Amino acid sequence: MADHRGKTVFTTGEVAQICKVSQQTVIRCFDSGRLKGFRVPGSKFRRIPRDALVVFMKTNEIPLDQLESGRRRVLVVDDDPAIVEMFTDLLEPDERFEVKTAASGYEAGILTEEFRPDVILLDFKLPDINGTTVCKTIRSNPHYEHIKIIACSGVADPDEVQELLSSGADEFIRKPFVIQTVIDRVATMLKVN
């Protein structure tokens, strides 16, 4: 993903990426005047200056950190402190990622709202609610359509795995897993090299 720190003018596609909405939503906001910008003379292309984008993001309570850091946000949801620590230790030093962790489905819900992750590494068996419910909750909110969900479990049977995938998980990885494989999958899903 491009680092947007130095940019002063954005395309509708870049704004869609930064704001975590579809490009059509950005175009609708632009055309209705809610997102200020200009058209490239002699073309149909729309461009949004950085200051207009910041105003739009603040008005709509969209976190500005994606605009500033260029890092992709990863939420690790697991009640096993060893797994959480392992992911944090490996992802935190990686310049491509920013990491937050949750130990329950409830905590995951709060952090999804506040942190707006790009990907969630989700344990299937949480103490308060199972991964299927978390997936369904996230998929029922159009603001979260961009979030990738990688579900992990050592105890799910094939029916549960299928249920997870049909509830909105993008992928299932069985525990024990090779941690580097999971990180590589995250990088591939988020298209970061």
N, C-alpha and C positions, 0 to 999 in steps of 0.2 A: 504494500500500500504506500502511496506517495506520502511524503511528509509535507504537511500543508503550512508549516510555520512561516515560510518566506513568501507565500503567494499573496497577491493583492486582488486578483480577480479569479472567479471560479466559474466553471461550466455547471449546468444543471445536474449533470452526472456526478460531479465532484461534491456538489452540495447535498445530493441524495445520499452519498456515501457518508459524509460528515454528519448529517442529521439523522441518519438511520431511517430514511423513508424511501419510498419509491421515487423514481425520476418523474413519473406522472404527477405525484403529489407536489413536487417542487415546481413543475410547470404550471399546475393549477394555481399554486400560491403566487407565482410570478404574474400569471395572466390576470389574477383578480386584484393585484396590487398589494397583497399582503407581504410579498417578498420583493424588495426594491432591486432594480437592476436596469440593464439596457439591452437592446438588441444590436447585434453586430450589423453595421450598415450594409445593405444589399443582400442580407441573408436572413434566415429565420432563427439563427442561433441566439440564445439568451445568455447574458453574462451577469454575474452577481459580484459587485465589489465586496471586499472583506468587511468594511464597516457596516454595509447593509446586511450582510450575512450575520454578523455579531448581534445586531439589533433584532433580527428575525429569531435567532437562537435564544436570546434572552427573553423575548416576548413569549416564546413558546416553551420556555423552561427546558431547553435542550442543553445538556452540559457542554461547556466550551472546551473541555479537555481534549476532545478528538481533533479539534481545530488546532490546538496548541501542540500536542505531543506527537501525533502521528502513530502512537503505540496502539496496538489492538488490545482490547480488554478481555481478560479471561476470568471467569468465575468458577472456582473449584468448590463443588458441593459434596462433602463427604463427612461422615461422623467419625471416621478413623483418623486420629491426629497424625499418625505416621504417614498416611497417604497424602494428607493435606500438606504436611511439612515437606514431603518429597517433591510434590509439584511446585510448591512455593520456592524451594531451594533451587530448582532447575529453571523455572520460568522467570523469576524476579530478576536475575542478573542479565537475562536475555533482553537486549535493547528493543526487541520487537513487541514485547508484551508488558502489560500492567496487570497485576494479579490481585484479586480479592478472594476471600474464602468464607464459606458458610458451613455450619455443621448440621443444619436442619432445613426442611422444606420451608418453614416459616421464615427463617433467616434468609434463605435463597430468594424468597419473594420480595423481601424488603430491599435486598441488594440489587436485584434485577431492576427494580424501580429507580434506585439511586445511582447505581454504577453503570447501567445500560451496557451490559457485557456484549461482546461480539460473539463469544462462544462460552457455553457452559459445559464443564466436565462434571457430569451428574452421576452420583452413586444411586443405584436402583433402590436399595433398601436403606431408607433414612429412618431415624427414630420416630418421627411424627407422621410421615406421609410417604407413599412410595413414588418412585420416579415417573410412573405413568401419569399420576395426578399432576406432578410438577410440569411435565411436558404438555398436558392438556391445558393447564392454566396459562402457560406461556403462549401456546399456539392460539388461544382464544382472544389474545390481545393484539390488534393490528399494529400497535406501536412496536411490537417485538418480532415482527415478521423476519427481520434480518438475522436474528440470533440463531446460531448453529448450536445444536445440542448433541454432545457425545455422551451416551450413557455407558456406565461401567458397572459390572457386577460379577461376582464369582458364584452366585447362587441362583441366578435366574434360569428357569427352564425354557425350552424353545418357544412355548406358548407365551410366556411372559416377555421374551425378547421380541416376538412378533407384535405383541400388544404395545410395547414401548415404541417400536418403530411406527406403528399405525397411529400412535398418540402424538407423534411429532418429533421423536428423536431422529437425528440425521444419520446416526451411526451407533452401533453397539460394539463395545470392546469387552471381552471377557477377562476377569481377574484370575490369576495374576497376569499382568501385562508387562511388556518391556516399556519402560517409561519414555524412552527416546522415540519409540514407535508412536506413542500417543502425542507427543510434542510435534513430531513430523506431520501427523494427521491434522493437528490444529493449524500448523503453518500452511499446509496445503489447502485446507478448507477456507482459511482467511486470505489465501493468495499472498502470503508474505514469504519472501525468500530468505 
